[in-house]
Amino acid sequence: MFDGEPKPLPTRAIWIGVQPVVMTLFPKTDFDFKHAEETLIVADEKHLVIAGRDRWLPGHMEAKGRLAMKTGIQQEYGTANAVYSFIQEQLGVRWLWPGEEDVIQGERISIAPMERRYHPQIRARSGMLVKTSLGDNKESEEELWARFQRVQLDSMDMTGGHGFGDWWEKYGAAHPDYFAAAPDGSRKAVKPSVSNTKLCASNPKVWQQWLEDISIRVRADPLLRVINVSPNDGYTSGHCTCANCLEWDHPEGEKVE
């Protein structure tokens, strides 16, 4: 295995990624990827190239995940997904479920001359299996399985839901006015799960606090593209009944006790 162009050039080789020499070996192949996450597998009688469109920002390749640190972060992982596609489609390896691998046995590996170019139609795929997203666990079997299936390393983050789950712990003591008022006027945490405590959406201080929090996150992570502002859900966890919030209700709307 070599990193970069080996000297002398091997007669036969497998090339991972678009190294400059592959353009000489495959002069008729277009290595200028035009689509997000585009992958390319091209082979002749002597050489095989497995590559894809990769995008990353040096200096910003680490971030805090839900349960673990995310390292080596890229905005597009074309080459990695191309490798997993090759292993499955050309080598006959199937990842049936987490921790279970099926290998179709053969006496030899033979790749006929080919050119396979692909780019996914759905760029936000990790949300299909939320609990196996990058950084959700520490390289668990489930997380690796999602990666092998090419649904983890996608290029469009669509994180959403429970956008204020940590607010009561952060602001409940100092700013109870940020939170929903019960009919008796009290503003308390929902028990047993305080993460579902609703906000007083009509309070302008709530949105000012949110803007301050998000500005800190954006400065810390310049790659942040999706900002979650989904309200905490749970019908039984109450809704704000302060006068300002009630004014937003339609006067002829259904009354719910």
C-alpha positions in Angstrom: 0.0 0.0 0.0 1.3 3.4 -1.0 0.3 7.0 -0.1 0.8 9.1 -3.2 2.4 8.1 -6.5 4.7 5.1 -6.1 8.0 5.0 -8.0 8.3 3.1 -10.2 4.6 3.0 -11.3 3.2 -0.5 -10.6 2.1 -2.6 -13.6 -1.2 -3.4 -11.8 -2.8 -1.5 -8.9 -5.9 -0.5 -7.1 -6.2 3.3 -6.6 -8.3 4.8 -3.8 -9.3 8.4 -4.5 -8.4 10.6 -7.4 -4.6 10.7 -7.3 -3.0 12.7 -10.1 -1.6 9.6 -11.8 -5.0 8.0 -12.4 -5.8 10.8 -14.9 -2.8 9.5 -17.0 -3.9 5.9 -16.6 -7.5 6.7 -17.6 -7.2 9.6 -20.0 -10.7 9.2 -21.4 -12.4 9.2 -17.9 -13.8 12.4 -16.5 -12.6 12.8 -12.9 -14.3 16.1 -12.4 -17.2 15.2 -10.2 -20.2 17.4 -11.0 -22.7 16.0 -8.5 -22.8 15.9 -4.7 -21.5 12.7 -3.3 -20.7 11.4 -6.8 -18.9 8.1 -6.9 -16.8 6.5 -9.6 -15.5 2.9 -10.0 -13.5 2.5 -13.2 -11.3 -0.4 -14.3 -9.3 -1.6 -17.3 -7.2 -4.8 -17.7 -4.5 -3.5 -15.2 -5.8 -0.8 -13.0 -8.8 -0.1 -10.8 -9.9 3.3 -9.4 -12.4 3.6 -6.6 -13.1 7.3 -6.0 -15.7 9.9 -5.2 -16.3 13.6 -4.6 -14.9 14.5 -1.2 -15.4 17.9 0.5 -13.9 18.9 3.9 -12.7 22.0 5.6 -9.2 21.7 7.2 -9.3 22.9 10.8 -13.0 22.0 11.3 -13.0 18.2 11.1 -14.1 17.5 14.7 -17.4 18.2 16.4 -19.3 16.9 19.4 -21.9 14.3 18.5 -24.9 13.2 20.6 -22.9 10.6 22.6 -19.4 10.7 21.1 -16.9 13.0 19.3 -17.1 13.1 15.6 -13.6 13.1 14.0 -12.5 13.3 10.4 -15.7 15.1 9.5 -16.3 15.8 5.8 -19.1 17.5 4.0 -19.1 14.8 1.3 -17.7 11.3 1.6 -17.7 10.2 -2.0 -14.6 8.0 -1.8 -15.7 6.2 1.4 -19.1 5.4 0.0 -17.5 4.3 -3.3 -15.4 1.8 -1.4 -18.4 0.3 0.5 -20.3 0.1 -2.8 -17.4 -1.8 -4.4 -17.0 -4.2 -1.5 -20.7 -5.1 -1.7 -21.4 -5.0 -5.4 -18.1 -6.3 -6.8 -16.7 -8.5 -4.0 -20.0 -10.0 -2.9 -19.9 -8.9 0.7 -23.3 -8.2 2.4 -23.9 -6.6 5.7 -27.2 -8.2 6.6 -27.7 -6.5 10.0 -25.4 -5.1 12.6 -22.6 -7.5 13.5 -23.6 -10.0 10.8 -21.6 -10.2 7.5 -22.2 -12.5 4.6 -19.4 -13.1 2.1 -20.1 -14.9 -1.2 -17.2 -17.3 -1.6 -15.2 -17.4 -4.8 -11.9 -18.9 -5.9 -10.6 -15.7 -7.4 -11.4 -12.0 -7.6 -11.8 -10.8 -11.2 -13.0 -7.3 -12.2 -13.9 -6.9 -15.8 -13.2 -3.5 -17.5 -16.0 -1.2 -16.4 -17.0 2.3 -15.5 -19.7 2.8 -12.9 -20.7 6.4 -12.0 -23.4 7.2 -9.4 -24.7 10.0 -7.3 -27.5 9.5 -4.7 -30.8 11.1 -5.3 -31.5 11.5 -1.6 -28.7 13.4 0.1 -30.3 13.4 3.6 -30.1 9.7 4.5 -28.8 9.5 8.1 -32.2 10.5 9.4 -33.6 7.2 8.2 -31.7 5.6 11.1 -31.4 8.4 13.7 -29.8 6.3 16.4 -27.0 5.2 14.1 -26.0 8.7 13.0 -22.3 9.7 13.0 -21.4 10.6 16.6 -24.4 9.0 18.1 -22.3 6.1 19.5 -18.7 5.2 19.7 -18.2 3.1 16.6 -20.9 0.6 17.6 -21.9 -2.3 15.4 -25.1 -0.5 14.6 -23.3 2.7 13.6 -20.8 0.8 11.4 -23.6 -1.1 9.7 -25.3 2.2 8.8 -22.0 3.4 7.4 -21.6 0.3 5.3 -25.1 0.7 3.9 -24.2 4.3 2.8 -26.9 5.9 4.8 -24.7 7.4 7.5 -22.1 9.4 5.5 -24.5 11.7 3.7 -24.1 15.4 2.9 -27.3 17.0 4.1 -27.9 17.3 7.8 -31.7 17.4 8.6 -31.5 17.3 12.4 -34.7 18.2 14.0 -37.1 17.6 16.9 -36.9 18.5 20.6 -34.8 21.6 20.0 -35.1 22.9 23.5 -34.7 19.7 25.5 -31.9 21.1 27.7 -33.5 24.5 28.4 -35.1 23.8 31.7 -31.8 22.5 33.1 -30.0 25.6 31.7 -32.5 28.3 32.4 -35.2 27.0 34.6 -33.9 28.4 37.9 -32.9 31.8 36.7 -35.6 32.4 34.0 -38.8 30.6 34.8 -40.6 33.2 32.6 -39.0 31.4 29.6 -41.4 28.5 30.2 -45.0 27.7 29.7 -47.5 29.0 32.2 -50.0 26.5 33.7 -53.6 27.6 34.2 -52.8 28.5 37.8 -50.0 30.8 36.6 -47.1 28.6 37.8 -44.2 27.9 35.5 -42.7 24.5 36.4 -40.8 21.6 34.8 -42.7 18.7 33.4 -42.1 15.6 35.5 -40.5 13.1 35.2 -38.9 14.2 31.9 -38.0 17.9 32.2 -36.7 17.8 28.6 -40.3 18.1 27.4 -41.1 21.3 29.3 -42.7 23.8 26.9 -41.7 27.3 26.3 -43.6 30.6 26.5 -43.3 31.3 22.8 -44.7 34.8 23.1 -41.9 36.0 25.5 -39.4 37.9 23.3 -36.7 37.1 25.9 -37.0 33.4 24.8 -36.0 34.2 21.2 -33.3 36.6 22.3 -31.8 33.8 24.4 -32.1 31.4 21.5 -30.3 33.8 19.1 -27.5 34.2 21.6 -27.1 30.5 22.0 -27.1 29.9 18.3 -24.6 32.6 17.6 -22.2 30.8 19.9 -22.7 27.5 18.1 -22.3 29.1 14.7 -19.0 30.7 15.7 -17.8 27.4 17.1 -18.9 25.4 14.0 -18.7 27.4 10.8 -20.0 24.3 8.9 -23.4 24.3 10.8 -26.1 24.5 8.1 -29.2 23.3 9.9 -30.4 24.9 13.1 -33.0 23.0 15.1 -35.8 25.2 16.4 -38.4 22.4 16.7 -40.6 22.8 19.8 -40.5 20.2 22.5 -43.4 17.8 21.9 -45.7 15.8 24.1 -49.4 16.8 24.3 -49.6 15.9 27.9 -46.7 18.1 28.9 -48.8 21.2 28.8 -49.1 24.4 26.7 -48.5 28.0 27.7 -51.7 29.6 29.0 -50.3 33.1 29.7 -52.4 36.0 28.3 -50.1 36.8 25.4 -49.9 33.1 24.2 -53.7 32.7 24.5 -54.2 35.8 22.3 -52.7 33.7 19.4 -55.5 31.2 19.7 -58.3 31.5 17.2 -61.4 32.8 19.0 -63.6 30.1 17.5 -61.0 27.3 17.9 -61.8 24.0 19.7 -61.5 24.3 23.5 -59.4 21.6 25.1 -59.3 21.1 28.8 
